[in-house]
């Protein structure tokens, strides 16, 4: 069977496959769980990264699932990216992963079996790096390639970091540079060079394991990871959950060096426009912020960085912990204040 381009087999890719925020909110608005479970410490009520269920006074189970269609054509890289992205939700809650289950949907009549095998091996390699097994899973014959994980982890109940516990005065720290969706779109258009592809893979396969290091710090109040809704969308979830206003300093927001030229040309995934249409009314841009910067703040980040709300006195320490863990783009990008849940970008 001839080699195929994975991205040509799917209508979307990576976290850009997510349903638009406004549509998702409409779907879920009448479907929230009404029963009370005292040991369910984190459910769906705040659109957090994972569910958390208390097992005992010392342990809580963190559970999440994430899967999507190919964002790149290389099968092994696709598997690595999907697995890294799924495990990130465990770290975003402050937990440590313990096990994963594979979610596999493949067009077995149009995709060579060796390609499917490479996807699974890519995911396994990331789980090995994270120190966890893929202990099983489920597979179906599907019209488009789909891969991801159910990820399970553990966290001390006192160290859970929800996205709704930020405080006025907190500094916002971002762990990875923006621009993953821009690079992926440039690749699909045949414009991406080797350096750009290397930057795309390096960012999307870097495990956010620093989250479990940050979680015990009492000055760290909230954590989330930036994925399909872009920095603006996931920051707005923090604002709404915590009842605060965010102020972003655009000059401090890190952008992947290789992505900037493409972003300035207006290249980016359709998810950017869907995201801005969903929550743009809650974002106020200063006149000096150019269009490409406005768009990159809504760029769908596949396996993006952690976004931290931390007390000002510990902000430098958090940035240092990111840098020590190999996150060279980590930076303090803004602050939170009392006020309505909106974002000001200047």
C-alpha positions, 0 to 999 in steps of 0.5 A: 500500500502506498505511503499516505499523508496522514493530514490528508485523511482527516478534516482537522488536526490536533487540538484544532479539532475541538468543538468551538467554545461557544458551541461546546458551552451550548451543548453542555449547558443542560447536561451538567451532573446534578447528583452530589458526590462528596468525593468528586473534588473536581468535575465538569462545573468549571471546565477544568483539565481533568476530573479528580476523585478523592480516594483517601486523605492522602490520595486523589485519582486524576482522570482525563481523556484526549484524542484527535486527528493528525496534526502532522504526516509522520506517524510516529510524531503524531503518536508522540504528540497525541500522547504528550497532549493527553498526559498534560492534563494530569500535570495541569491538575498538579498530579503525577501520571500512573497509567494510560489506556489507548484510544485508537480509531483507524481507517484500516483499508486506506492506512497501511498497518505499519503506519498504524503501528508507528502511531501506537509506538510513538504514543508508547515512547512518550508514556515510557518517558513519563514512566507509565504503562499503556495498560490497554485500550480500545480500537475501532475501524474509523473513516479518519485516523484518531489517536489519544489516551485515557490518562490516570494519575494521582495527586495529594488532595491538598495539592490539586490545582484547579483553574478557578482558584486564582486570586487578585494580584496573581502573576500569570506565567506561561510555560511554552511559546505560542504558534503551534497551530500556525506552524501546523497550518504552514506545514499543510500549505507546504511552506514549513522548513525543517527548522519550523517542523523541528520547533513544532515537534519539540514544543508538542512533545515536551511533557509538562511534568513541571506541573507536579513540581509546581503543585505543592507550592502554596503560592501557586493558586491555579493551573491549566494548560493552553490547548485548542481554545488558545491562550485567550480561551483558557485564560478566560476560563480562569477569569470566569472560574475565579471571578477576576480580570486578566491583563496581558502584556503582549510584549511579554507573551512568548511566541515560537521564533519559527512561527512568527514570520508565518503568523505575520503573513496571516497563516493560521488554522480555522480554529483561530476565527472560531475561537475569536468568534466564541469569546472575542466579546470578552477580550479588549485589545489596545489599539497598538496590538497588531492583527497577527498578535491578536490572532496568535493569542487565539491560535489552537495550541496542540500540547501547549504550555502550562498557564500558572496563576501565582502570588507575585512573591513566587513568580520569579521562582516559578519561571526559574522552575520552568527554565530548569525543566527545559522550558526556554520560552517560560515567562511572566505575561500578565496579572489578575485583578479584581473585576469582571471576567474579561481580558485586557491585552496591551 
